[in-house]
């Protein structure tokens, strides 16, 4: 058996990825990277021969020999746009607007999630702070936090699937806008981001021997010995013994096969014996199959920044008032030459910030999905607490949405979004030790996601339409993309544009062109309009990347992908999609610039 003293070849990959940018709206620039694959022989005297290495791009390279105490290296490219990044980072400031000259509190909320399948280690988050801030409180799940003119948060490790939270509340009396520079973020990921695992096989200077003795007439005793003469551990997979007549060595016969499946260490050996009945003078041969276990080490070093953010502080322009003019000898006040009695200065009351704030969704965020996460932040407390969430379509009648416990300083709840369009109000009540500690409010704009029902799609609305108008709305929302008649420039609408069009003009469908384009293969028949001519997306994977990288709904990702492939103009009422299209160099226009009078 192995004496555990053997060494193993080392196969290591090291990725360096830089230029990653996490934006405030949740999108990410993946940066660029490169890597080095190293095959190292740590033995002092034993070479590695006949080495086959599978590189990160899947190709195999043959190396005739790697000498002791030496290594071979190979460079490769890391494309994180294809493989993705293992860290989701969400940085939020609440509120995003402050009032000038008033003591207030602003809260920085940071969320880090390991979306990979191995640990993230040695994470460092560093952020400079604008002047005038004083720390009210801090809360974080793990690691070491320092706040002194800047923020430094270090985390030793984040396990796969785990999420770490940091919240810092600052007191400030702002005079103008607060500029928060982007944070520097660095971490290691204990795997490669190249999307592949390297492989290795090789051999070394192992010898073996077979001996025979003539026990009696027609009987031979065969002893086989396979020692590990190298510095490596060797996994012995198969041993076969062959016999040949001394006069016909090319005619071999297999007389024994064995699968030892054992690990030999330096100085160990595997031995076997057998009796062979043969009436001539034999020649015996050994054939062995083995492999050398190797160590695989992979690490990716990632450096990133977050998008700078400015908290708005509006300042009102005061109306100048001219001082009164009193001609002598008149004075505005009676003169008093007596020394006034000094009055004690009042003790200033410390400013107490809000107890609970909404982190997400933000004020007037557009909600298009069927569900979304509600997240609130509360000050740290030794006691347990919970948050009750309420919703209202009119800011008058409130319905309980759900309840969630406070973990650290955060409460989250998955919200099933109502089937409606328009403004919706949210309220969160924080209870600590059975008493109400604080209440937070926000409002959102629901542009309900189109819901599939069999082979048709339908948008439910709180508005009671007539049968004809309802029918038109259903058909309007199944047509995701519209292209004018041949000869005109193709036009595509995203979900926000459809919502805006149907909200302002219920019968706008009748004004759409007869020839329309959709990003799927379902064919619909519309009375009075000829059968729709469909067009499919060519790059489905590209659409999926848009959906993942920018947090888009499937329909909006399809619309952008089709706009790129068709060289069409995308109309949107969503400022975020407008920015995304500009980054992707997609022709895009805000909806207000399109004529509402569309003709067939």
Secondary structure by P-SEA (a helix, b strand, c coil): cccccbbbbbbbbbbbbcbbbbccccccccccccbbbbbbbcccccccccccccccccbbbbbcccccccbbbbbbbbccccccccbbbbbbbccccccccccbbbbbbbbbbccccccccbbbbbbbbccccccccccccccccccccbbbbbbccccccbbbbbbbbbbbbcccbbbbcbbbbbbbbccccccbbbbbccccccccbbbbbbccccbbbbbbbbbccccbbbbbcbbbbbbbccccccccccccccccccccccccbbbbbbccccccbbbbbbbbbbbbbbbbbbbbbbbbccbbbbbbbbbbbbbbbcccccccccccccccccccccccccccccccccccccccccccccccccbbbbbbbbccccccbbbbbbbbccccbbbbcbbbbbcccbbbbbbcccccccbbbbbbbbbccccccbbbbbbbbbcccccccccbbbbbbcccccaaaaaaaaaaaaccbbbccccccbbbbcaaaaaaaaaaccccccccccbbbbcccbbbbcccccccbbbbbccaaaaaaaaccccccaaaaaaaaaaaaacbbbbbccaaaaaaaaaacccccccccccccccc
